[in-house]
Amino acid sequence: MLRLVLPKGSLERATLQLFEDADLAVNRASDVAYRAGIEDPRISEVRILRPQEIPVYVSDGLFDLGITGRDCIEERGSKVVSLGELPYSKSTSNPARIVLAVGADNPVGSLGELATSLAGRPGRLRVSTEYPELTRRVLAEHGIEADIAMSYGATEAKVPDIADAVVDMTETGSALRAAGLKVIETLLVSHTELIANPDAAADSDKLHAMEQILTLLQGTLEARGKVLVKLNVAAENLNARTDAVGALRRRCVRARGRRGQVGHQHPHPGAARPGRGRHLGDPAVQDRPLTWPAPSRPPGRGSGASPRSTRHAGWARSRSTRERRTGSTPRRSPTGPGASTSACRWPSPWRPAMAAGARCARW
């Protein structure tokens, strides 16, 4: 249904990891292949191209959906629909910034001061940048005439011999400081965005599929840094334990097989550290990485069931066949006195999509 284009280069690795975590793994023949696929009925084609070109291709209708940075959209001036921000970048979850930087020994401290200092100076300001159009618009708004030279890399190394100032992208500013520069103005805060072609976004079926993909991606990003805390406690100690641990929204408490024992689990902020809940006095406390519970995918053709639930049903049938052939006894969830407390009873389409090592025994 949707033709998707993903960014090549600095955002490539983080983007592919995000899609894999969202149960939308990108499959390609090799790490340098530009064509790929995703086993999802909502996505018919996947290409991996330079992020600077993605806004143009999406605007022209060559692709329905794409991921790129706000800086690329502003630089190319493309008319696209922004479906939402995705708070991730090359190495952090912070947005990138397009900044104007000058030599550290330059006395100016802002773009306004730079314009004032140039008023009585002969010649034009020399600027090196990978964003010539964006730079030209911003400087013109402040009445600064400049000779803007296109940079193809190592922009921060061109002050003061080749340029008086640079306009460059940074996340932390460490590369600029290492080159002896200081930032005097932030021209643009650039988030990674999911963008769509205006005509494709006007199609209700395509828009619905786009919104589902956006929900999966944003949910995966939101779930990072959270853990699922699970513990077994005696019923009389439940309130004391839950008050000590806390929860983000609500807790899930259910009776266990042993008399007077309950199971308690809930999402909790913080990094996963095995055994971090044992100060509660219960060695059965578990804390595991939590990712977004992936909803069922759209129903397949000619079937009222989703591909995900159909896949679970096929797994159950194949398992039953193996049991009949080998004579093994089907594994049941224990319920009687003395039963194990590790059974998982999450309904299959909505079970938490935890990390592979954190799945419960039944799955």
C-alpha positions in Angstrom: 0.0 0.0 0.0 2.6 2.6 1.1 5.9 3.4 -0.6 8.4 4.2 2.2 11.8 5.9 2.0 14.3 5.8 4.9 17.4 7.9 5.4 20.9 6.7 4.4 23.9 7.9 6.3 24.1 9.2 9.9 20.4 8.3 10.7 20.5 5.0 9.0 21.5 2.7 11.9 19.3 4.4 14.5 16.3 4.3 12.0 16.7 0.6 11.2 17.0 -0.2 14.9 13.8 1.7 15.6 11.9 -0.1 13.0 13.1 -3.5 14.3 12.1 -2.6 17.8 8.6 -1.6 16.5 8.1 -5.0 14.9 8.7 -3.5 11.5 12.1 -5.1 10.7 13.7 -3.9 7.5 15.0 -6.7 5.4 17.6 -6.1 2.7 20.2 -8.2 0.8 23.2 -6.5 2.3 24.2 -3.4 4.4 24.8 -1.4 1.2 21.6 -2.3 -0.6 19.3 0.6 -1.4 16.1 -1.5 -1.9 14.6 -3.3 1.1 11.3 -4.8 2.3 9.2 -5.0 5.4 6.9 -7.9 6.1 3.8 -5.8 6.7 0.7 -5.5 4.4 0.7 -1.7 5.0 4.2 -1.3 3.3 4.7 -2.3 -0.3 8.1 -0.8 -1.1 11.1 0.4 0.9 14.0 2.5 -0.4 17.0 3.8 1.5 18.3 7.2 0.2 20.0 10.3 1.3 17.9 12.3 3.8 18.5 15.6 1.9 16.7 14.1 -1.1 13.8 12.5 0.8 11.6 15.7 1.1 11.8 16.3 -2.6 10.9 12.7 -3.6 8.0 12.6 -1.1 6.7 16.0 -2.3 6.9 14.9 -6.0 4.9 11.7 -5.2 7.6 9.2 -5.8 7.1 7.9 -2.2 4.1 8.1 0.1 5.9 8.2 3.3 9.4 9.1 4.5 11.7 9.8 7.5 14.0 12.8 7.4 15.1 15.8 9.5 13.3 19.2 9.7 16.6 20.8 8.5 16.3 18.9 5.1 12.7 20.0 4.7 13.5 23.6 5.4 16.6 23.6 3.1 14.8 22.1 0.2 11.5 24.0 0.7 9.4 21.0 -0.1 5.7 20.8 0.4 5.1 17.8 2.6 2.7 16.8 5.4 4.5 16.3 8.8 2.7 13.4 10.5 4.7 13.7 13.8 8.1 14.1 15.4 10.2 11.1 16.2 12.5 12.1 19.1 15.8 10.3 18.1 18.9 11.3 16.3 22.3 9.8 15.4 23.5 9.1 18.9 21.0 10.6 21.3 17.3 11.3 21.8 18.0 15.1 21.6 17.1 17.1 18.5 19.9 18.3 16.3 20.5 22.1 16.0 21.6 24.2 13.0 23.8 26.8 14.5 25.9 29.8 13.4 29.4 29.6 14.8 32.4 31.9 14.7 36.0 31.8 16.1 36.2 31.5 19.9 38.2 34.8 20.0 35.5 36.7 18.1 33.9 39.2 20.5 30.4 39.0 19.0 27.9 36.9 21.0 24.7 36.9 18.9 23.5 37.2 15.3 22.3 40.8 16.1 25.8 41.8 17.4 27.3 40.2 14.2 25.1 42.3 12.0 26.1 45.5 14.0 29.8 44.7 13.7 29.6 44.3 10.0 27.9 47.7 9.4 31.1 49.6 9.1 33.3 46.9 7.7 34.2 46.7 4.1 33.5 43.5 2.2 31.0 40.8 2.8 30.8 38.1 5.4 32.2 34.8 4.3 30.1 31.8 5.4 30.7 28.1 4.7 27.7 25.8 5.2 25.9 22.6 4.0 22.7 24.6 4.2 23.1 27.6 1.8 19.4 28.3 1.2 18.5 28.2 4.9 21.5 30.4 5.7 20.7 32.9 3.0 17.2 33.4 4.3 18.2 33.8 7.9 21.0 36.3 7.2 18.8 38.3 4.8 16.2 38.7 7.6 18.9 40.4 9.7 20.2 42.5 6.9 23.5 40.7 6.5 25.0 40.4 3.0 27.2 37.4 2.8 29.1 35.3 0.3 27.8 31.8 1.1 30.0 28.9 -0.1 28.6 25.3 -0.2 30.5 23.0 2.1 30.9 19.2 1.4 32.2 18.3 4.9 34.7 19.4 7.6 32.8 22.7 7.8 34.1 23.5 11.2 37.7 23.5 9.9 37.3 26.5 7.6 37.4 29.3 10.2 39.2 31.7 10.0 41.3 31.1 6.8 38.5 30.2 4.4 35.4 31.6 6.1 34.5 34.1 8.8 31.7 32.0 10.1 30.0 28.6 9.6 26.5 27.3 9.7 26.6 23.7 10.7 24.5 20.9 12.4 25.4 19.8 15.9 23.9 17.7 18.7 26.3 18.4 21.5 28.6 21.1 20.1 31.7 19.1 21.0 33.1 19.1 17.4 32.7 22.9 17.1 34.4 23.5 20.4 37.3 21.1 19.5 37.8 23.2 16.3 38.1 26.4 18.3 34.6 27.8 17.5 31.7 29.1 19.6 28.0 29.1 18.8 26.4 32.5 18.7 23.0 31.6 17.3 20.7 28.6 16.8 19.0 29.0 13.4 16.8 25.9 13.6 16.0 23.1 16.0 15.7 20.0 13.8 13.7 16.9 14.9 13.5 13.7 12.9 10.0 13.6 11.4 7.7 11.2 9.6 6.5 13.0 6.5 3.9 12.2 3.9 3.0 13.2 0.4 0.0 15.6 0.5 -2.0 13.5 -2.0 -1.3 10.3 -0.2 -2.3 11.8 3.2 -5.6 12.9 1.6 -6.4 9.2 1.0 -8.3 7.9 4.1 -7.0 4.3 3.8 -3.4 5.4 3.4 -3.7 8.0 6.1 -5.0 5.4 8.5 -2.0 3.1 7.8 0.4 6.0 8.2 -1.1 6.8 11.6 -0.7 3.2 12.7 3.0 3.2 11.7 3.5 6.5 13.5 1.9 5.0 16.7 4.2 2.0 16.6 7.3 4.2 16.1 6.4 6.8 18.7 5.3 4.1 21.2 8.6 2.3 20.8 10.6 5.5 21.5 8.4 6.3 24.5 9.0 2.8 26.0 12.7 3.0 25.9 14.2 3.6 29.3 11.3 1.9 31.1 11.2 -1.6 32.7 8.4 -4.0 33.5 8.7 -4.9 37.3 7.2 -8.2 38.3 7.0 -9.7 41.8 5.1 -12.3 43.8 4.1 -11.2 47.3 1.8 -12.5 50.0 -1.6 -10.9 49.9 -1.2 -9.3 53.3 2.0 -7.5 52.1 0.5 -6.2 48.8 -0.1 -2.6 49.8 3.3 -2.2 51.4 5.1 -3.6 48.3 3.2 -1.6 45.7 3.6 1.7 47.7 7.3 1.1 47.8 7.7 0.4 44.1 5.2 2.9 42.6 4.0 2.8 39.0 3.7 5.0 35.9 -0.1 4.6 35.4 -1.7 1.6 36.9 -0.7 -1.7 38.4 -1.8 -5.2 37.2 -2.5 -7.4 40.2 -3.9 -10.9 40.0 -4.2 -14.0 42.2 -1.6 -16.7 41.9 -1.8 -20.5 42.3 -0.5 -20.5 45.9 -3.0 -19.7 48.6 -2.6 -16.1 49.9 -0.2 -15.1 47.1 -0.7 -12.5 44.4 1.3 -11.5 41.3 1.9 -7.8 40.7 3.4 -6.2 37.6 3.5 -2.7 36.2 5.7 -0.4 34.0 8.3 1.6 35.9 10.8 4.3 34.7 14.5 3.6 34.8 17.1 1.5 33.3 16.9 -2.3 33.6 19.1 -3.6 36.5 18.6 -7.2 37.4 17.5 -7.6 41.0 17.0 -3.9 41.7 13.7 -4.7 43.4 15.1 -7.1 45.9 15.3 -4.5 48.6 11.6 -5.1 49.0 12.4 -8.4 50.7 11.2 -10.8 48.0 13.8 -12.7 46.0 11.2 -13.3 43.2 11.2 -9.7 42.1 12.1 -9.3 38.4 12.7 -6.2 36.4 12.9 -6.5 32.6 13.2 -4.1 29.6 9.8 -3.0 28.3 9.0 -2.1 24.7 5.7 -0.9 23.2 3.0 -3.6 23.0 2.5 -3.9 19.3 -1.2 -3.9 18.3 -2.6 -6.4 15.8 -1.9 -5.6 12.2 -4.6 -5.0 9.7 -6.7 -8.0 8.6 -5.3 -10.0 5.7 -7.1 -10.5 2.5 -10.2 -12.7 2.7 -9.8 -13.2 6.4 -11.2 -11.6 9.5 -8.2 -12.4 11.6 -5.0 -10.3 11.6 -1.8 -11.8 10.3 -0.4 -11.7 13.8 -3.2 -13.7 15.4 -3.2 -16.1 12.4 0.5 -16.7 13.0 -0.1 -17.5 16.6 -2.9 -19.9 15.6 -0.6 -21.6 13.2 2.0 -22.0 15.9 -0.6 -23.5 18.2 -1.7 -26.0 15.5 1.9 -27.0 14.7 2.6 -27.5 18.4 -0.4 -29.7 18.8 0.8 -31.8 15.9 4.2 -32.3 17.5 2.6 -33.3 20.7 0.5 -36.0 19.0 3.5 -37.4 17.1 5.8 -37.5 20.1 3.2 -38.4 22.7 4.3 -35.5 24.9 1.8 -33.9 27.3 0.6 -30.4 26.5 1.9 -27.8 28.9 -0.8 -26.2 30.9 -0.9 -23.1 33.1 -0.8 -24.5 36.7 -3.7 -23.5 38.9 -3.7 -25.8 41.9 -2.1 -25.5 45.3 1.7 -25.4 45.1 1.6 -24.5 41.4 4.4 -22.5 39.8 4.0 -18.8 39.8 5.8 -18.1 36.5 2.9 -18.9 34.1 2.1 -16.2 31.6 -1.5 -15.6 30.6 -1.3 -12.6 28.4 -3.7 -12.8 25.4 -1.5 -13.5 22.4 -2.2 -10.4 20.2 -1.7 -8.0 23.1 1.1 -9.6 25.1 3.9 -7.2 26.0 6.6 -7.2 23.3 9.5 -7.5 25.7 13.1 -8.1 24.7 13.9 -11.6 23.6 15.5 -12.6 26.8 12.7 -11.2 28.9 9.8 -13.2 27.4 8.0 -15.5 29.8 8.4 -19.3 29.6 5.1 -19.9 27.9 6.1 -17.9 24.8 
